Structure formats: structure tokens, C-alpha cells
Amino acid sequence: MTASSKRPRSGSNSMPTVEIYYLSTYDGYVRTLRTPMREPTYFVLASLLDGPLHGYAIIQRTAELSGSRVRLATGTLYTVLDRLTTEGRVELVREEIVNGRARRSYGLTPSGADALRAEATRMAHAARLVTRQGRNLGADGHSYEMNPA
């Protein structure tokens, strides 16, 4: 925290003005708070685990990995890729012209691999809370001990 003071204007009976500047304790921290990754983002990153892919291949691989739950439109994919590139999670590794059209291939960065691993760990931990050995979650939402017989 810093403070500076100003002298009152001549002829003024008011007290000196004090300006106080607060440095947020959250600067930098808020930007790094990790929220759960959206499913399309997770599968786009996962699709790049085996190496760089171009846009259409990312769409296909994402659908394959998600059991067709995630079906990305082209515009959605490139919005996700632009954001992930800005965040340093993916990078453009190659751009070529195929049949008169630009084909861009993207690869996973070390930061992207770390984020993907952290999300997979978070999801596995959350799943273990529900599927712990010897517990069964009933349709009514209550937990019941499983009968081993």
C-alpha cells in the first residue's frame, strides 16, 4: 500500500488531500484460478496428445475420444484453438496449402499437457468420491453399502 499527500490550496481551510492506492492481494492470483475445464476444451487438448493435427482431424479425433458426445462445429473449434493458443496451451506448428486452402496444424505445448493432466487428475478424483469401492449411489441419491454376497 502506498500513500501520497497533497498540500491544501492557499486560502483553503480544508485538510490536505491524501490519495491511497491499494495493491490487490489477488493480482496475478485471480488470473490463475483454475476452474473446471469445459468438455470441448478437454477433448481438443486430448486429441493432440499423439501429435499435431489439422482442424478437421481435431474435430474427428474429439468426436472419437468423447464417444461422439462432443461434436465441434468448425467455428467453435477455431474459437477454442484461438483461446488455447493465446493461453499458451497449443501452438501452430505448421501451415500449408492443400487444394488451394490453408491447412493449419496445431500441437500441444508443455503447458497444455500440464493443464490436461491436471484436469484428468481432478476428474478422476471427483469420480473416486462417487465410485469408491464398497459404495453404491442409489437412484434416490442416497448412498448404500453394497452387499458382497
N, C-alpha and C positions, 0 to 999 in steps of 0.2 A: 504494500500500500504506500502510495506517495501522496504528499500534500504540498501545495504551494499557496502562498498568501499574496494578496494584492493590497496596496495601501489605499485608504479611502481617498476620494477626490477632495481637493482642497475646498473648504467651506462646507463639507458634508459632515453631519453628526453621526453618520452610520458607522458601524463596526467594519473592520477590514473584511473583505470577501475571502473566503477560504474555499479553494477547489480541492476536492478529494477524489482521487482516482483509485478504484479498487481493481486489482488484478484478480480475475476469476480463478478460483482453485480448480475449476473444471476445464480451463483452456487446455486443449490437447486431449483431455480425458474423454470428453463428450464425443469427440470425433472418432475415438477408438472404441467406444462402447459397442459390443458385439451383440447384435440381435440375431435371432434365428434366421438362417439363410432361406430365401424363398426356394421352393422346389425347382422351378425352371433354372435358376442360377446354379443350384447344386448339381443338376444333371448336365448343364452346359460345361461346368468345370470337370465333372466326372468323365464326360465324353472326350476330354482332351488328355486323360491320363496316359493313354498309349501313344501319344504323339500328336503333332499338329494336324488339324483338319480344316477344310474349307467350309463355308457356311452351310451348304446343302448337306454335307456329310455330318456336320454337327447336329442338324435337325434330325437326320435319320438315326444317328447314334443316341441322341437324347431320347427319342421315342423308344428305341430298343432297350436301353438301360432302365427306363421307367416303366416298362411293360405297357407302353402306349398311353400311360396316364398323362405324360407331358408331351403335347403336340405343339411345337412352336411355329407361329407364323413368321415369315421372313422378316417383317418389320420388327416384331418382338425380339427375334434373335439378334438383329443388329443393334437394337437398343441395349440389350443385355451385354453384348460384346463391347459396345462403346463405353458403357459404365465400368465393366470389368477391366478394360484397357486403361481407363482413367485411374482406377484404383490400383493398377499395377498387378492385377491378378492374372491377366492374359496379355499376350503381346502379338502383334502382327509379325509373322515370321517369313511370309512370302506373298508376293503379289505377282500374278501372271495373267496374260490374256489368253483365254480359251474360247474359241469360236466367236471372237470379237467382243467378248465380255471380260471384265475384270474378275478374277477369282482370287480372293484373299484367304490365306490360311493363317489360323491362329494357334498359338501354343500356350500351354500352361506355364506360368512363371513359378519360381520357388515360393513366392508369397501366395499365389493361387493354390499351390499344392498344400501349403500350410493351412490356409483357410478351409480348404476342402476336408483335410484330415481333422481339423478342429470341429467342423460341423458333423462329420461322421461320428466322431467320438461323443459329441453332445447328444446326437440322436440315439446312439447305442446305449448311452447311459439312461436316457429317458425311457427307452424301450425296456431296459432291465428293471426299471421301477415297476412296470406293469406286469412283466412276464417272469418275475422271479420264480425260481424253482419252488414247487410246492404250493403255489398260489394260483388261484383261478378267479378271474373277474367275471362275475355273473352279469347277465343281461340287465339286471336291475341296478347295476353299478356297485353292488356290494361285493366285497372280496370274501371268498370262501376257501377253506383249506381243501385241497384235493384228497380224495380217498385213494390211497395207494393200492387198494385191493381190486 
